Amino acid sequence: MTTTTQPPVSAAAPSSARREPWRVSVAGVRLVAGLELRQRVRSTKWKWALVSVAVLIGGITFLVWGANHAFGSDSGGDYGGPGDVVFGLVVFFVLFLGLVVSPTLSATSINGDVRDGTMAPLQATALSAADIVLGKLLASWAASLAFLAVALPFITIAYFDGRMPALAMLTVVLVLAIELLVVCAIGLGWSALTARTSASAVLTYTTVAVLVAVLPIIFGLLSVTFTEEVTVTSSYREYVYLDGPDPESAKPGDPRPAGVPDNAQQDEQGMYYVCRDNTYTSSMPRTDKLWWLLAVNPYVIVADSAPSPDWSPDGYYGDIGILSGLKQAVREARVGPSTSFDDCDYQVSYEEQQRRDRIDSLPAVWPWGLAVQALLAAGGVALGVRRLSVPYGKLPAGSRVA
């Protein structure tokens, strides 16, 4: 009698049979994205949401335009004027709506399907975890871009009204689209990490709130406490007041009244003054050590990426707009406080001119902010792929497979 011995069966699956979670196929991503988008398009609420957003953005645009032109001046010069205020406010309002809407499009896309039992059939196919995650991300981003497309005509109206630089429109729209992608990726990561859809939505909004509001608040609080004693030099006007003929009533070019010092000068109204210098120590906030807290703010990224024209006569200060003003404020925070003030002849001092030149030579802030946000987005995608990889490891409490 011959006995045949079967080889022992390994408990582990062969490596060739294991799924490759990071294998990405264009057809797989398109398939998942198509399924997601078809579900959204069939919903009537989706169409009404787009109409509501269009009406809201249109109403805000024309209200801002009307109020700004009623209480301001007409757009003047080659650039600038009230239209830049309209352009900046409309862009910021569109960004606000995008940050509100985008989390609802991705923050429940994974745990919602797991809850409904529709995720397991996808995982049972030849689709990889990366195909599913990237497909859902692409669908969420496309849906958020639909809201941006609805807002695009009103952004264009504000753009032409303000006569902004040629690249401002293109740059702002591209950065807005990237910001929506980042928020969708963050929401996708929280959706994969948590079992409850309400928890993932709250965590996504919390993350957005940290980037938009919490970090600037921390910057402000630390600016008050994180200070340093510095020496400040300033000059100011000391006006001459005499008994008898009042030098204040003099006109430019009149003979110098008796008793007026030889070093006294006349201002535009003919009043005599003497320049006085003052040196003192003051506690100044070290914003140059804290500016990075503002770099990841979506509003700072959008404002800093937009090209701003030179509206001022001296090439620095002047009639700057919403976007340019925020960009300039962040750049000034990077170099720290000014320690030289000239309030005597209102001319730019040598120290102040050096400070301005340093500000002008600084590299842009928005690439740093986008780099940090890209890491957050990549982390969200990585979490999604890890959670959907088959076979499962340890499942979070309360989750289901099918």
Secondary structure as UniProt FT lines:
FT   HELIX           15..17
FT   TURN            21..22
FT   HELIX           26..41
FT   HELIX           44..71
FT   HELIX           82..106
FT   TURN            107..110
FT   HELIX           111..116
FT   HELIX           119..123
FT   HELIX           129..162
FT   HELIX           166..193
FT   HELIX           197..209
FT   HELIX           210..214
FT   HELIX           215..225
FT   STRAND          227..239
FT   HELIX           247..249
FT   TURN            252..253
FT   TURN            258..259
FT   TURN            262..263
FT   STRAND          265..266
FT   TURN            268..269
FT   STRAND          272..285
FT   HELIX           287..289
FT   TURN            290..291
FT   HELIX           292..295
FT   HELIX           298..305
FT   TURN            313..314
FT   HELIX           322..335
FT   STRAND          340..342
FT   HELIX           350..361
FT   HELIX           366..388
FT   TURN            397..398
//
